Amino acid sequence: MAYKGIVKKEKIYAVIRTANEKIEGTIFKLPQNRLLDMLNQDSGTFIPVTSAKVSHIVTGRLMYEAEFLAVNKNSVVIIADKVREGLE
């Protein structure tokens, strides 16, 4: 029987800005790491985002919503986090 370790992560409400979109949703990070650490890690090219809302950066119009979205780290212009209380 293989042991599968559970890694405890923090839920973080984040706003991610790409060239043409603003993405709002939940991301997960290790408690001891900063967002910058997550972006600078060599492992993984994408940031998983859940409960994502994607808006056009110029018009602000909501383009679509998705339960899961993978954002390429190379597309990130700005990322900001805010811990939202009550996320479990």
FIGUVO-881557 format. One record per residue (C-alpha): z, x, y; chain; residue in three letters. Coordinates in nm, 4 decimals. Layout:
! FIGUVO-881557
+----------+----------+----------+-----+------+
!       zz !       xx !       yy ! mol ! type !
+----------+----------+----------+-----+------+
!        Z !        X !        Y !   A !  ala !
...
+----------+----------+----------+-----+------+
***
This chain:
! FIGUVO-881557
+----------+----------+----------+-----+------+
!       zz !       xx !       yy ! mol ! type !
+----------+----------+----------+-----+------+
!   0.0000 !   0.0000 !   0.0000 !   A !  met !
!  -0.1034 !   0.1433 !   0.3342 !   A !  ala !
!   0.1419 !   0.1463 !   0.6225 !   A !  tyr !
!   0.0107 !  -0.0084 !   0.9403 !   A !  lys !
!   0.2183 !   0.0922 !   1.2403 !   A !  gly !
!   0.2616 !  -0.1488 !   1.5253 !   A !  ile !
!   0.2164 !  -0.0038 !   1.8709 !   A !  val !
!   0.4088 !  -0.1901 !   2.1399 !   A !  lys !
!   0.2015 !  -0.2314 !   2.4564 !   A !  lys !
!   0.2649 !  -0.3848 !   2.7963 !   A !  glu !
!   0.0607 !  -0.6819 !   2.9143 !   A !  lys !
!  -0.0684 !  -0.6123 !   3.2618 !   A !  ile !
!  -0.2539 !  -0.8490 !   3.4945 !   A !  tyr !
!  -0.5350 !  -0.6368 !   3.6377 !   A !  ala !
!  -0.8126 !  -0.6609 !   3.8898 !   A !  val !
!  -1.1124 !  -0.4425 !   3.8084 !   A !  ile !
!  -1.3962 !  -0.3854 !   4.0537 !   A !  arg !
!  -1.7401 !  -0.2749 !   3.9356 !   A !  thr !
!  -2.0538 !  -0.2319 !   4.1480 !   A !  ala !
!  -2.1294 !  -0.6045 !   4.1540 !   A !  asn !
!  -1.8317 !  -0.7868 !   4.0022 !   A !  glu !
!  -1.4608 !  -0.8445 !   4.0404 !   A !  lys !
!  -1.2930 !  -0.8922 !   3.7026 !   A !  ile !
!  -0.9457 !  -1.0417 !   3.6770 !   A !  glu !
!  -0.7581 !  -1.0635 !   3.3500 !   A !  gly !
!  -0.5014 !  -0.9175 !   3.1152 !   A !  thr !
!  -0.5161 !  -0.5624 !   2.9849 !   A !  ile !
!  -0.2765 !  -0.3746 !   2.7603 !   A !  phe !
!  -0.1330 !  -0.0251 !   2.8086 !   A !  lys !
!   0.1301 !   0.1926 !   2.6495 !   A !  leu !
!   0.4636 !   0.1619 !   2.8354 !   A !  pro !
!   0.4838 !   0.5359 !   2.9060 !   A !  gln !
!   0.1276 !   0.5567 !   3.0421 !   A !  asn !
!  -0.0189 !   0.4757 !   3.3807 !   A !  arg !
!  -0.3518 !   0.2975 !   3.4274 !   A !  leu !
!  -0.4961 !   0.6318 !   3.5288 !   A !  leu !
!  -0.3921 !   0.7777 !   3.1930 !   A !  asp !
!  -0.5763 !   0.4963 !   3.0157 !   A !  met !
!  -0.8927 !   0.5624 !   3.2170 !   A !  leu !
!  -0.8784 !   0.9376 !   3.1581 !   A !  asn !
!  -0.8250 !   0.9205 !   2.7807 !   A !  gln !
!  -1.1197 !   1.0462 !   2.5790 !   A !  asp !
!  -1.0648 !   0.7840 !   2.3100 !   A !  ser !
!  -1.2480 !   0.4630 !   2.3772 !   A !  gly !
!  -1.5285 !   0.3965 !   2.6218 !   A !  thr !
!  -1.4240 !   0.0407 !   2.6997 !   A !  phe !
!  -1.1248 !  -0.1361 !   2.8518 !   A !  ile !
!  -1.0495 !  -0.4588 !   2.6639 !   A !  pro !
!  -0.9740 !  -0.7501 !   2.8984 !   A !  val !
!  -0.8490 !  -1.0899 !   2.7809 !   A !  thr !
!  -0.8557 !  -1.4187 !   2.9749 !   A !  ser !
!  -1.1201 !  -1.2617 !   3.1990 !   A !  ala !
!  -1.2615 !  -1.4217 !   3.5118 !   A !  lys !
!  -1.5711 !  -1.2536 !   3.6543 !   A !  val !
!  -1.6702 !  -1.3171 !   4.0156 !   A !  ser !
!  -1.9640 !  -1.1911 !   4.2192 !   A !  his !
!  -1.8359 !  -0.9231 !   4.4568 !   A !  ile !
!  -2.0348 !  -1.0420 !   4.7614 !   A !  val !
!  -2.0184 !  -1.4213 !   4.7333 !   A !  thr !
!  -1.6857 !  -1.4460 !   4.5501 !   A !  gly !
!  -1.8430 !  -1.7150 !   4.3287 !   A !  arg !
!  -1.6990 !  -1.7355 !   3.9775 !   A !  leu !
!  -1.9845 !  -1.6297 !   3.7491 !   A !  met !
!  -1.8134 !  -1.6834 !   3.4144 !   A !  tyr !
!  -1.4903 !  -1.6776 !   3.2184 !   A !  glu !
!  -1.4349 !  -1.5178 !   2.8784 !   A !  ala !
!  -1.1432 !  -1.4966 !   2.6385 !   A !  glu !
!  -1.2430 !  -1.1352 !   2.5694 !   A !  phe !
!  -1.4453 !  -0.8890 !   2.7726 !   A !  leu !
!  -1.5053 !  -0.5159 !   2.7189 !   A !  ala !
!  -1.5504 !  -0.3252 !   3.0461 !   A !  val !
!  -1.7167 !   0.0150 !   3.0319 !   A !  asn !
!  -1.4846 !   0.2722 !   3.1905 !   A !  lys !
!  -1.7832 !   0.4379 !   3.3596 !   A !  asn !
!  -1.8515 !   0.1136 !   3.5505 !   A !  ser !
!  -1.5050 !   0.0916 !   3.7043 !   A !  val !
!  -1.5017 !   0.1544 !   4.0793 !   A !  val !
!  -1.1434 !   0.0352 !   4.1434 !   A !  ile !
!  -0.8676 !  -0.0879 !   3.9146 !   A !  ile !
!  -0.5349 !  -0.2322 !   4.0257 !   A !  ala !
!  -0.2491 !  -0.3640 !   3.8201 !   A !  asp !
!   0.0299 !  -0.6047 !   3.8767 !   A !  lys !
!   0.2790 !  -0.6865 !   3.6057 !   A !  val !
!   0.2901 !  -1.0624 !   3.5803 !   A !  arg !
!   0.6302 !  -1.1949 !   3.4798 !   A !  glu !
!   0.6518 !  -1.4287 !   3.1855 !   A !  gly !
!   0.3587 !  -1.2876 !   2.9866 !   A !  leu !
!   0.4556 !  -1.2830 !   2.6222 !   A !  glu !
+----------+----------+----------+-----+------+
***
